[in-house]
């Protein structure tokens, strides 16, 4: 199985729209992820649900997406601290 690993970081255009902790997925609004997909709002499953422990709807995030034959999923997730 082939996989692609893409790290995606943006300032103001990547944020959570919805978090489903029970099923282990998030809906993220993002800009273009070069080599993978255009800008859009879409759902991503997370590799482990514990990645969702420190994030909330509206948070800006830095995330890593892995593309497999079965779809894309998030393997790393970090909240971006914004200036107050």
N, C-alpha and C positions, 0 to 999 in steps of 0.2 A: 504494500500500500504506500502510495506517495503522500507526503505531507509537506506543507509550506508553513513556515513560522514567520509571522509578520508582527513587528512591534509598532504600535500606533500611538502617537502622542500629539495632542493638539491643545492649545490654550482654552479657547472659549467655545468651541463647536462640538465637543464631545461630552455628552452628559446623559445621565439615566432618565428615562421617561417612565419606566415601570420596572419593578423588581419582583420576581416570583420566587421567594425563598423556598417554598414547598417543592416546586418542580425543578428548581435549580437553573433558572434562566433570567436574563435581563433584556430589556428593550433599551437600545442605545441610539441616540441621534448622533451621527458622525459625518465628517467630511469624507472625501474620497480616500479609500485605502488603496494606494497605488499597487497595481498588480493583482488586486483581488476584487474590488467592487467600487461603484460610484458612491457619491454621498447619498445617504438615506437614513431612515429610521428603521431599525430591524431588531429582531430577537436573536440573541446568542445564548446558547447553553454554556454553563461554566463547567470546568473540569471537576472541581470540587465545590460543594455548596458553601464551605467555610470561607471562600473568597468573598462572599456577600455579607459577611458579618460586620464589616466596618464602613459600609456604604449605604446611602439613602437616595431616594428619588431627588433629582436636581443636582446631585454631586457631579463635578467634572472629574474625569478619570483618564488615566494612562492605562492602556491594556495591551496584552499580547494575544493575537488570534492565531490559532492553528487550523489550517485547512486540511481536511482529510477527504477520502472518498465518500464518507458519510455526512459531510457538511463541515461547518466552521464552529469552533468553540473557543472560549476564553480560557487560557491557562495561567495568566498573571493579570492582576488587577490592583491598581493603586489609586487612591483618591488624591487629586491634585489640590494642594493647599492654595487658596486664593487670598490675595491681599484684602484686608478688611477696610 
